[in-house]
Amino acid sequence: MCKHQPRCPDARASDCRAARVLVSHPEQGWSLLCNGVVLFEDAGALLPSGREVAPPFTASAVTCASAVTCAAPAGPALAAVAA
């Protein structure tokens, strides 16, 4: 799937959200990453397997695949939710 060098992280990798954006639709609130993960504006995600990942509500990691986690995004929006 990925033709970048170095290759983007796999959808099951711990850093799966670090893949490059292939298609971005900010007006609709989602982006398609090179590894097939659909990343939503609220930081939720849809994996290529069809599994959904809820947006994080704390600064902890969120599960992307069984026994694999993706780092939760940081920023003002997350800080406001965590407060």
VOGU-3710 file (C-alpha; in Angstrom, 3 decimals, decimal comma):
1> mckhqprcpd> 0,000/0,000/0,000  2,616/2,584/1,071  5,220/3,670/-1,461  6,947/6,214/0,801  10,542/5,799/1,945  10,780/5,125/4,798  7,465/3,285/4,753  4,552/4,647/6,773  3,635/2,707/9,916  1,201/-0,157/9,446
11> arasdcraar> -2,382/0,256/10,702  -1,551/-2,227/13,500  1,619/-0,377/14,554  1,894/1,606/17,769  2,453/4,794/15,764  -0,293/4,100/13,206  -1,489/7,729/13,254  1,931/8,907/12,038  1,250/7,735/8,476  1,026/10,391/5,778
21> vlvshpeqgw> -2,312/11,858/4,783  -3,419/10,716/1,320  -6,813/12,421/1,203  -7,997/15,221/3,457  -11,586/16,412/3,807  -11,525/18,952/6,660  -14,962/20,206/5,633  -16,263/16,705/6,395  -13,981/16,127/9,383  -11,863/13,187/8,189
31> sllcngvvlf> -8,599/12,222/6,502  -7,411/8,985/4,901  -3,909/7,967/5,946  -1,480/6,038/3,758  -1,890/2,905/5,896  -5,654/2,807/5,299  -6,674/4,327/8,641  -9,451/6,931/8,419  -8,704/9,580/11,032  -11,591/11,746/12,216
41> edagallpsg> -11,451/15,352/13,414  -12,242/14,289/16,998  -9,210/11,912/16,891  -11,372/8,818/16,549  -10,337/6,416/13,801  -11,608/3,648/11,561  -9,108/0,884/10,837  -8,894/-0,922/7,486  -10,359/-4,000/9,202  -13,547/-2,008/9,909
51> revappftas> -12,808/-1,716/13,626  -13,587/1,689/15,059  -11,405/3,449/17,587  -13,140/5,893/19,904  -11,551/9,288/20,347  -9,394/9,508/23,460  -10,842/11,290/26,478  -7,609/11,327/28,457  -3,942/11,785/27,664  -3,459/8,005/27,699
61> avtcasavtc> -2,999/5,955/24,549  -5,965/4,595/22,609  -6,135/1,085/21,186  -5,763/0,836/17,414  -5,613/-2,930/17,127  -5,494/-5,821/19,541  -2,513/-5,320/21,855  -1,350/-2,307/19,845  -1,869/1,328/20,781  -1,686/4,587/18,886
71> aapagpalaa> -0,478/7,640/20,728  -3,316/9,935/21,684  -3,071/13,383/20,116  -2,161/16,271/22,347  -3,281/19,847/22,120  -5,693/22,441/23,454  -8,807/20,430/22,603  -7,535/17,376/24,453  -6,395/19,502/27,402  -9,867/21,064/27,656
81> vaa> -11,527/17,632/27,702  -9,061/16,259/30,265  -9,513/19,241/32,595
//
